[in-house]
């Protein structure tokens, strides 16, 4: 059963989640952000977990806040308490009472975060955090605005620049509180934002303008566990994966990076998971693969690169996961790794390009639709990134990827032939005139004016303006002589498909 009301809320939340990741777009985390929208929407359904009745008992009263620690509190290294996971129960979400009397003291908390907690400051922070800020997140009327509310709270926390005891205290408090709420039966949007904020906590602020913070090391084990736990609800897994990606980008500790790499490698190759839909699992794999690419290491003896290449060359894997893997290959840093054979790598990437073209053609023929230039370009561009380290077909310089490892002239010749054919396909599909010809006419908005009954030809084949709106403004095929717009688009598509089919005959020999 699809929970429509939940899906609407979570889509609004996830649509703004790019704000939660610091400086990640410049290093190619675009796939993570794009995939998260669909992954989060799928998570709301929670087919099996939402209908199980184990958690339908009356929710216990909220616990009293724990006794506060002294001002000189230690960093949150050993204070994590694992909370049991509560399955989502449709329509029976837990809420917290909002203490509106605390609203007038918000400015006091903001000031103490900037200047450091004075006497009673830590207690006041905990009280307002739990009973006003986070409690307001659970109010249904705020679910559509949780990304904004989380962003404001994060900004307040990040205003703490100098006071280490203050930062240690609120990190300790939030680490426990956010984990508790993420694992309890709150609305999916609340659980998502709690886990997302947990991944945004910092141990140290940036030391200079445009510098990078140090993420909270104590949060990483929680994020990894949630991201890889097949009993965790999907919406929380998504937020945890995004938190892991942020840590992976900012981390410099070798041991922590190894742990992230191992966990993401396992998830990237896990093709099914109990309680997770196939689509949900494939999107989780995409995020794991993107994280590996973002970390930039080819792995011990090229293990990470080999893992990604196996995904690229596996026709049984979803194309979206293969696209992420091809892109990741182009982001890795390669040394002298004897386990990697450049010619094999290039051919594997080439076979994925061939597979993408064939799949698009088969879908067009089976579904009687026109070719999708944008989808195929995205897939071919990922292959080019894997080959050359970038997707600019006007730039012939190899900046990374499989072709950066080539030393033999004959291997380079074959790789260049593969790359140039992919460039020709991208150029063909990216032509502005072609895209314009393949785009269907825009749907008319309600109201008067503009083309009506079929645009240039009305329902009687005569033409002329009509009523622009639903029912009266639907494109029509016309009753008069000549081709319809749909016929023209189909002919253009068929010509492009015929050209790609012809190219595939020679291309197959290059990649086998």
N, C-alpha and C positions, 0 to 999 in steps of 0.2 A: 504493500500500500504506500503510495507516494504522499508524503505529508506536505501538501501544497503550501499551507501557511508557513511552515518552517522553511521550505525551500525559498520562498520569497524573501524572508528575513535574511537567510544566510547568504543568498546571492548578493544582496545589498552590502552585507558585511565584507564578503570576500572580494567584491569588486573594488574595494578601496585598500586592499591589504598591501599594495606596493609600498605604502607609507611605513610599513613595519620593518622593512629591510634596509639597512644602511649601505648606500653606495653599491648595491649589488648589480644594478642594471648594466653598468659599464663593463662588467666582466662576463656578460652573457647568461644571466639567470632568467632571461626572458621566458624560457620554456617553463620554468618553475611557476612563474606568476600566471602564465596563460593556462597551464594545466590545472592550477589550483581552483579555478572557477568551476570547471566541470566536476572535478574530484569532490569539491565541497558540496556541490548540488547533489551528487550521488550519495554522499554520506548522510544527508538529511533523511533519506528514505529509511536506511538502516533496517532493511526488510525483516531479517530474522531477529535482530536484537531488540527492535522497538516493540515487537508484538509479544515477546516472552513476558510472562506475568510475574517473574520473581520479584521485581522491584515495585510492585503496585501497592505494597503495604504503606501505611501512613508514614510520612517522613518524620524523623526525630527532630526535636527542637534544635536550633542552632547552638553550637557549643559556646560556652563562655570563653572570652579571649584568655589565652594563656598568660601566666605571670610574665611581666616584661623583664628583659635582660638589662644589665647595667649599661651605662653609656659606652664604656670601652668594650664593645662587643666584638667577638672574633668573627672573621669572615665566615660565610656560610659553607664551610667545607664538609663538616660531619653532622650537619643538623637536619639532613633530609629524612623525612619519614614517609615511607611508601604508603599511599592511601589505596584502599581497594577500589576497583573500577566498578561503577554502577552503569548497567546498560540503560540506554535511553528508553523512556516509557512515554509513548505518545499521549499528549494532552494532560500529563500529570507532572509537569515540571515544577521543581522546587523554586521558591522565591525567598528572599530575605526582606525583613522589614527595614524601610529607609527611615533613618532618624533625621527629619527635616531640620531639627533644631541645630544640627551641626553645620549646616550650610554656611552660616555667618562666620564660622571659624576656618573656612577654607583658605582665606588669605593668610591666616596665621601659620598654617601648615606650609603654604608655599614659601613664606618668608623663612621659616625654620629650616626648610630643605636647602634654600640658597645659603643661609648663614651658619647652619649647623644647629642641631637640637640643643636648646637650653634646658633648664629645669622643667620637667613635665612635658617636654617636646616630643619625646619618643612615645609616651603614653597617648598623647593627643593624636599623633600620626596614626597609631594602630587603631584608635577608636574611630577616627574619621575614615580611614582606609576601609575598615570592615563594615561599619554601620551606615556609611553614607556613599562613598565612591563605589565600592564593589557591590554593595547592596542595591544601588541604583541600576547596576548592570542587569540585575535579575528582574527588574520591572518590565513587563511586556511592552509598555509604551516606548521604551528606550531601545528595543532590540534592533530597530532599523538604523540606529545611530551609534552602535557600539564601536565601530572602527574609529569614529571621531572622538568618542569618550575615552577610548583607550589611548589614542594619540595625545590627547590633552594630559592625561595622567602620566604617560611616559615622558612628556615634556617637562612636567613638574619634577619627576624623579631625576631627569638628566640635568636639571638646574643645580643639583648638588655637585659642585666642582672640587671643593677643598676638604670637606670634613669626612675623614675616613670612618670614624665611629658612626656618624649619621648614615652613611652609605651602607656600612655593614649591618646596621640595625634594620633598615627598611628592606634590604636584600634578604636577610634572615626571615623577617616576618612574611614578606611576599612569597618567598620560595615555598613555605609551608601552606600559606593560604591559597595561593593560586593553584597549586597542585591538588589541594583538597577540592576546590570548586571544579576543576577540570575533570575530576574523576567522579563527581557526584551528579545526581539527576537534575541538573539545571538545563535550561534551554540550550540546544546545540550551539547557537550563536554565542551564548555566554561561555560555554565550555571551550569553544574555539578561541575566543579572545583571551581567556585566562591562560591557556597554554601558550598562545602567541606572545603575550606580555612576559610570561616566564622566560621565553627564549630571547626577549629583548633586554633583560636585566644585564647591567654591566658591573664588572668588578672595579674597573678604573675608567675614568672619563678620558677623552682625547687630551693629549698633552699640548696640542697646538691647533691652530685654526685649520680646518679641513683634515685634521688627523683622525685616526681610528681609535675607538674605545677598545678596552679589553673585556670580552664577554665574561659573564659570571661562570666560573669553572664549575661551581657546585650545581649549576642548572643542567650541564651537559649530560650527566648520567640519567637524569629524569627525562630529558628530551629523547635520548637514545632508546630508553626503555619503552616510552610511549610510541615512538616511531616504528619500532620493530615488534611490538606486542600484538599478535593477531587477535587477542581478546579485547583490545582497545577499540573504542568506537572510531569510525573512519574520520569524523570531523576533528577529533582530537589528534589522531595520527597525522593528519594534514598539517595542523598547526605545529606539532612537534617536529615534523620533517622540515618545515620552513625555519624553525629555530635551529635545527642541526645545520642547515645550509648556511645560516648566518654565522654560527660558530665556526664552521669549516672555513669560511672566507676570512674571518678575523683571527683565528687561532694561529699561534706560532709554536705552541708546545708540541714537540714531536710525538710524545706518548698519546696525547689527546687526539692528534691528527691520525695516528695509527688506529685508534679505537673507532673514530668516525669512518675511516676508510673501510675497515673490516665490516662494520655494521651496514654501511651503504652497499658494499659489494654483495653481502648476503641478500639484502632486500632487492637489489637490482636483478638478481638471478632467481628470485622466488616468484614463480609464475602463478601460483594460487595460494590463497590463505583462507583458513576457516573463518566464516562469518563475514568475509569481504567479497564484494561483487567482483567479477572479472574486470569490469571497467575501472572500478576503484583501485584494484591491485595494479593495473597497468599504469594508472596515473601516479601511484605511489612509486612505482619502479622508475617512471620518468624523472621524478624529483630526485631519487637516489642516484640515478645515472648523471643528471645534471650536476649534482653535488660532487661526484667523483671528478667530473670534468673541470669543475670550478677549482678543486683542490690542486689540480695541475700535475699530479704525480703519476707516472706510468706504472708505479708499483714495483715491488721487489722482483727483479728479473723480468719486468714487463708484465706482471700478473694482472694489473688493472687494465692495461691496454688489451691484453688477450681476452679478458672477460668482456670488454666492450665490443671487440671484434666478433666474438662469438654471437653476441646479440645482433649485431649488424647483419651477419650472414645467416641468421636463422629465420627462414620464411614462416615459421610457426609463431614467432613473436609479433605482437601488434606493431603496426607501422609506426605509431607514435613513439614507442619505446626504441625502435631501431633508429628513428630520426634523432632522438636524444643521444643515443650512443654514438652515432656518426659525428654529431656536433662535438661531443665530449672528446672524441679521439683527436680532433683538431685543436683542442685546448690543452692537451697534455704536453709536458716537457720531456723530451726523449734524450737520453744519453746513449752510451754505447751498450745497448742491450742485445746480447746475442740471441735471445729467444724470439726476437721480432724479425720477421722476414719482410722487407719493404714490398717486394713484388706480390707476395700473398696478401698483405694488407690492402694494397691498391686494388687488387682483383676482388677482394671481399667487399670493399666499398662500391666498386663498380657493379657488382652483382646486386647490391641493394638498390642502386639507381635503376637497373634493369627491372628489378622486381616492382619498384614503385610505378614505373611507366606501365608495365603489364597490368598491374592491379587497377590503375586508373582507367585503362582502356577496357578491361573486363567489366568494371563497374558501369562504365558509360553504356556498354552494349547490353548488359543485363537489365539495367534500370532505364534504358532508353532516355538518357540525359546527355547534356553537353559536357565537354571536358571542363574540369575545374583548374584553371591556370594557377591560381594562388596556392591551392593545396599541393599541386605537383611541384611548383617552384620551391615551396618550403622544404619539400622532401629532397629535391635535387640540390638545393643550396646547402642542406646539412651534409650531404655527401661531399660537396666541394670543400666545405670547412674541414671535414675529415681528411681530405686529400691534401689541401694546401694551407690550412690554418685560417682561411677567410673566405667570404662568399662574394667578393667583388669581381665580377667577370671581366671588368675592364683592367684589372690588375693581374698580370701574369706572374708576379713574383711569389715564390713559395715562402710562406712565413711560418710554417709549422705543419703538423699533420704527417701522414704517411710518406708524402713525397719528399719531406725534409730528410728522410733517412736513406734516400736512394743514392747510390754511388756508381752503379754500373750503367753504362750508356744505353744498353738494350732495354733495361728495366725502365729507365727514364723515358725512352721513346714510347714504350707501350703505355706508361702512366700518363704521359702528355696527351696521347691519342684519346685515352679515356676521359681525361679532364676537359679536353677541347670539345668532345661530343656533348658532355654534360653542359658546358657553357653554351653550345649552340641550342640545346633544348631550352635552357633557361632564357636565352635571348629570344627564341621563338615565342615562348609562352608569356614573356614579360613585355612584348611589344604593345605599346599603348593602343594602337589601332585594333589589335586582336582582342585585348581585354574589353575594349569598348563594344566591339561587335558581339562578344559573348555575354555581356551583361544584359539581364532581362530588363525591360522597362520598369521604372520606379512606380510603385503603387501610388495611386492618387489619394490625397488626403480628403476628408469630407469637405464639402462646400462647392460653391459654384466656380466655374472657370476651369481652364486647362482642358487637355484632351479628355474626352469621355469615352463612350462606348467603343473601345477598341482603338483609340488614338486616331490615326490617319484614316482608318476605315471603320465605320460604325457597323452595327449588327447587320445592316442591310448592304454593306459593302460600298456605302456612298461617301463616308468621310464627313468631316466637320466637327466642331466642338460639341461637347455634351456635358452631362452632369458628372463632375469629378468627385466620386465618393464610392464607398462600398455599395455593391449591388449595381449601381449605375456606371461605375467607372472601371469595371473589370476589363482587362485587355481581351479583345476578341479576335478570332481568326478571320472574320469577315466572310461575306458571301460572294464577293466579287472575284474577278480573275487576279492572277498574280500570286507571288509567294507571301506568306505571312512572315512576321518578324521571327516567330519561332522556327519556321522553316529555314530562314536565313542563318539563324544562330546554329542550327543543327548542321547545315552545310559547311559553315566555317569550322565547326568542331570536327566534323568528319574529315575535312582536309588536313587538319592538324594531326589527328589520330593516324591517318594514312601516312603522313610524313614520319611520325615517330615509329610506326611499325616498320617502315622501310629502313630507317636508321638502326633499328634493333637487330636486324639480320647481321650486319657487320659488327655491331657493338658486342654481340654475344661471344664472338671469337676473341675479342680483346680481354674479356673478363673471366673466361673459363680457365 
